[in-house]
Amino acid sequence: MTLLDEPLLTRQEAALFLDKTCGTLAVWDCLNRYDLSPIRVGSCIRYSRTYLINFLNQQMEEKYVLRTAA
């Protein structure tokens, strides 16, 4: 399955997946806080589930590295 084959998530679905609010995702996108690679489809914002999973994995790795470095 490629990114083109997978269904895209709305901001609300992505926020639920990440256990964050829609507002938080909007701020992250606006400030480029994290690269969730949002996709603009017309006036709508969509997110790839694959990118969200990669983001979560990266966050877990960074947390693990910080804990083992201390």
Contacts in CASP RR format, 6 or more apart in sequence:
PFRMAT RR
TARGET T0000
AUTHOR 0000-0000-0000
METHOD contacts of the structure
MODEL  1
MTLLDEPLLTRQEAALFLDKTCGTLAVWDCLNRYDLSPIRVGSCIRYSRT
YLINFLNQQMEEKYVLRTAA
3 48 0 8 1.000
3 50 0 8 1.000
6 48 0 8 1.000
6 49 0 8 1.000
6 50 0 8 1.000
7 49 0 8 1.000
8 39 0 8 1.000
8 41 0 8 1.000
8 46 0 8 1.000
8 47 0 8 1.000
8 48 0 8 1.000
9 17 0 8 1.000
9 46 0 8 1.000
9 47 0 8 1.000
9 48 0 8 1.000
9 49 0 8 1.000
9 52 0 8 1.000
10 44 0 8 1.000
10 45 0 8 1.000
10 46 0 8 1.000
10 47 0 8 1.000
11 22 0 8 1.000
11 25 0 8 1.000
11 26 0 8 1.000
11 38 0 8 1.000
11 45 0 8 1.000
11 46 0 8 1.000
11 47 0 8 1.000
12 22 0 8 1.000
13 47 0 8 1.000
14 25 0 8 1.000
14 36 0 8 1.000
14 47 0 8 1.000
14 52 0 8 1.000
15 21 0 8 1.000
15 22 0 8 1.000
15 23 0 8 1.000
15 24 0 8 1.000
15 25 0 8 1.000
17 49 0 8 1.000
17 52 0 8 1.000
18 25 0 8 1.000
18 52 0 8 1.000
18 55 0 8 1.000
18 56 0 8 1.000
25 36 0 8 1.000
25 47 0 8 1.000
27 33 0 8 1.000
28 34 0 8 1.000
28 36 0 8 1.000
29 36 0 8 1.000
29 38 0 8 1.000
29 45 0 8 1.000
34 55 0 8 1.000
35 55 0 8 1.000
36 47 0 8 1.000
36 51 0 8 1.000
36 52 0 8 1.000
36 55 0 8 1.000
37 47 0 8 1.000
37 48 0 8 1.000
37 51 0 8 1.000
38 45 0 8 1.000
38 46 0 8 1.000
38 47 0 8 1.000
39 45 0 8 1.000
39 46 0 8 1.000
39 47 0 8 1.000
39 48 0 8 1.000
40 46 0 8 1.000
END
